[in-house]
């Protein structure tokens, strides 16, 4: 029995020096649990930082894309907008009568320009009258200019057209030999307020009572209508009109 007690005592002593198997298992679980929590925390932190990095990268990509949209590419400059231009050209005639009126009006304006040139410069050939006059008007103007040049007269200043009105248009071209040709009748108010006629000594021969403005009715005819309906207009005749003077 004595040996049995000693063994029992020995057993108690060994129990105090070495932990029981159950206690060791508990401690391992505690350490493992702590390590697991530490690893999980580390993974959670790492995952959290990764998520933040991805979010930041996404924001940078969006910002970069926005900047790229705002700035034009170097190879593709922004297109230049060209302003529209409004066409201000005069409307073209829409009928034969309109075309005849336009041609006759242009010719009559040139008629006055030629007369001014011939009266201002006696060296200019009187044949220029044939480019603007025909028939009785051509004869009358040739006679007038020859007489003025024989007398040594010349003009200073210019006769100006103040008003011009188309009164009628007749496109009958049935008998050009008998004078039945397209004809436009035009009334013109002229202004001679700046015109003087001087003799060879430089003295004015103009009547002091001469009015500054007056009216004349012109017949502008086209004797070559069949071959040149636009450019063959000429002043065929003219007559003075008794009418209220126009404003110069």
C-alpha positions in Angstrom: 0.0 0.0 0.0 2.9 2.2 0.7 4.1 1.9 -2.8 0.6 2.7 -4.1 0.5 6.0 -2.0 3.9 7.0 -3.3 2.7 6.5 -6.8 -0.4 8.5 -6.2 1.7 11.3 -4.7 4.0 11.1 -7.7 1.1 11.3 -10.0 -0.2 14.5 -8.3 3.2 16.0 -8.6 3.5 15.3 -12.3 0.0 16.8 -12.9 1.2 20.1 -11.4 4.4 20.2 -13.6 2.8 19.4 -17.0 -0.5 20.8 -18.3 -3.2 18.3 -19.1 -3.9 17.4 -22.7 -7.2 19.2 -22.6 -5.7 22.5 -21.4 -3.0 22.3 -24.2 -5.7 21.9 -26.8 -7.6 24.9 -25.5 -4.5 27.0 -25.6 -3.8 26.0 -29.2 -7.3 26.9 -30.1 -6.9 30.3 -28.4 -3.7 31.0 -30.3 -5.1 29.8 -33.5 -8.2 31.8 -33.0 -6.1 34.9 -32.4 -4.0 34.2 -35.4 -7.1 33.7 -37.5 -8.6 37.0 -36.3 -5.3 38.8 -37.0 -5.1 37.2 -40.5 -8.7 38.1 -41.2 -8.1 41.6 -40.1 -5.0 41.9 -42.3 -7.0 40.6 -45.2 -9.8 42.9 -44.6 -7.5 45.9 -44.4 -5.7 44.8 -47.5 -9.0 44.4 -49.3 -10.2 47.8 -48.1 -7.0 49.5 -49.3 -7.3 47.7 -52.7 -10.9 48.8 -53.1 -9.8 52.4 -52.3 -7.0 52.2 -54.9 -9.4 50.9 -57.5 -11.9 53.6 -56.8 -9.2 56.3 -57.1 -8.0 54.8 -60.4 -11.5 54.8 -61.7 -12.0 58.5 -60.8 -8.7 59.4 -62.5 -9.9 57.6 -65.7 -13.2 59.5 -65.7 -11.4 62.8 -65.1 -9.0 62.0 -67.9 -11.8 61.1 -70.3 -13.6 64.3 -69.4 -10.5 66.4 -70.1 -9.9 64.6 -73.4 -13.5 65.5 -74.5 -12.9 69.2 -73.6 -9.6 69.5 -75.4 -9.6 69.0 -79.2 -7.1 66.4 -80.5 -3.9 67.9 -82.0 -4.5 66.1 -85.3 -8.2 67.0 -85.4 -8.7 70.8 -84.8 -12.2 72.1 -84.1 -14.0 72.8 -87.3 -14.4 76.4 -88.3 -18.0 77.6 -88.8 -18.3 79.6 -92.0 -21.0 82.3 -91.9 -23.5 82.2 -94.6 -23.4 84.9 -97.1 -26.5 86.5 -98.4 -26.7 87.0 -102.1 -27.4 90.8 -102.7 -27.2 90.7 -106.5 -29.9 92.5 -108.4 -32.8 90.2 -109.5 -32.6 89.1 -113.1 -35.5 90.2 -115.5 -38.3 87.7 -115.6 -40.0 88.6 -118.9 -39.1 89.9 -122.4 -40.6 93.3 -121.5 -38.4 93.5 -118.3 -35.3 92.6 -120.4 -36.2 95.3 -122.9 -36.7 97.9 -120.2 -33.4 97.0 -118.6 -31.5 97.1 -121.9 -33.0 100.5 -122.9 -32.4 102.0 -119.5 -28.8 101.0 -119.5 -28.3 102.4 -123.0 -29.9 105.8 -122.1 -27.6 106.2 -119.2 -24.6 105.6 -121.5 -26.1 108.0 -124.0 -25.7 110.8 -121.5 -22.1 109.8 -120.6 -21.1 109.8 -124.3 -22.6 113.3 -124.8 -20.8 114.7 -121.8 -17.5 113.3 -123.1 -17.9 114.6 -126.6 -18.9 118.1 -125.5 -16.0 118.3 -122.9 -13.3 117.1 -125.3 -13.5 118.3 -128.9 -10.8 115.8 -129.9 -13.1 112.8 -129.3 -14.6 111.4 -132.6 -18.2 112.1 -133.3 -18.5 108.5 -134.5 -19.0 107.6 -130.8 -22.6 108.9 -131.3 -23.4 105.8 -133.4 -22.9 103.6 -130.3 -25.8 105.3 -128.5 -28.1 106.9 -131.2 -29.8 106.0 -134.5 -32.3 107.5 -136.9 -33.4 111.1 -136.4 -31.7 111.3 -133.0 -28.3 110.5 -134.5 -28.7 113.1 -137.2 -29.8 115.8 -134.7 -26.9 115.1 -132.3 -24.3 115.0 -135.1 -25.5 118.4 -136.4 -25.5 119.9 -132.9 -22.0 118.8 -132.1 -20.5 119.9 -135.4 -22.0 123.4 -135.0 -20.6 123.7 -131.4 -17.2 122.6 -132.4 -17.1 125.0 -135.4 -17.9 127.8 -133.0 -15.1 126.8 -130.6 -17.5 125.9 -127.8 -16.9 123.3 -125.1 -18.7 122.2 -122.0 -17.5 122.1 -118.4 -19.3 120.0 -115.8 -21.7 117.1 -116.5 -25.4 116.7 -117.3 -26.8 114.3 -114.8 -29.8 112.0 -114.9 -32.0 112.7 -111.8 -35.1 110.7 -112.6 -35.9 108.0 -115.2 -39.3 106.4 -115.8 -40.2 103.7 -118.3 -43.5 104.7 -119.7 -44.2 101.9 -122.2 -42.7 98.8 -123.9 -43.6 97.7 -127.4 -41.9 94.6 -128.7 -43.5 94.6 -132.2 -40.8 93.7 -134.7 -43.0 93.1 -137.7 -41.4 95.6 -140.1 -38.0 97.0 -139.2 -37.7 98.8 -142.6 -40.8 100.8 -141.8 -39.7 101.5 -138.2 -41.8 98.9 -136.6 -39.2 97.6 -134.2 -39.2 97.0 -130.4 -39.3 100.3 -128.7 -39.2 101.5 -125.1 -40.4 104.9 -124.2 -38.6 106.6 -121.3 -39.0 109.9 -119.6 -35.9 111.5 -118.1 -35.4 114.4 -115.8 -31.9 115.9 -116.3 -29.9 118.3 -114.2 -27.5 120.9 -115.8 -26.9 123.0 -112.7 -23.2 122.2 -112.8 -22.9 122.6 -116.6 -21.4 125.6 -118.4 -20.7 126.2 -122.1 -17.6 128.3 -122.8 -16.4 130.0 -126.0 -12.9 130.0 -127.3 -12.1 133.0 -125.0 -13.4 131.1 -121.9 -16.6 133.2 -121.7 -19.9 131.5 -120.8 -22.6 131.5 -123.6 -25.3 130.0 -121.3 -28.5 132.0 -120.9 -28.7 133.2 -117.3 -32.4 132.3 -117.2 -31.7 128.7 -118.2 -33.5 126.3 -115.8 -31.4 123.8 -113.9 -33.6 120.8 -114.7 -35.9 119.7 -117.5 -37.8 116.7 -118.8 -37.3 114.8 -122.1 -39.1 111.8 -123.5 -36.9 109.4 -125.4 -37.8 106.5 -127.7 -35.2 103.8 -127.4 -35.4 101.3 -130.3 -33.7 98.1 -131.3 -33.3 97.7 -135.0 -31.4 94.4 -134.7 -33.8 92.6 -132.3 -33.5 89.3 -134.2 -29.8 89.0 -133.9 -29.0 91.2 -130.8 -32.0 91.7 -128.5 -29.8 92.9 -125.6 -27.1 95.1 -127.0 -28.5 96.9 -130.1 -30.6 99.4 -128.3 -30.2 103.1 -129.5 -31.9 106.4 -128.9 -34.1 106.9 -132.0 -35.8 110.2 -131.1 -36.5 112.7 -128.3 -38.8 115.6 -127.5 -38.9 118.1 -124.7 -41.8 117.8 -122.1 -43.6 120.6 -120.3 -43.6 119.2 -116.8 -43.0 120.4 -113.2 -39.2 120.5 -112.7 -37.8 117.6 -110.6 -35.6 118.0 -107.5 -32.0 118.3 -108.5 
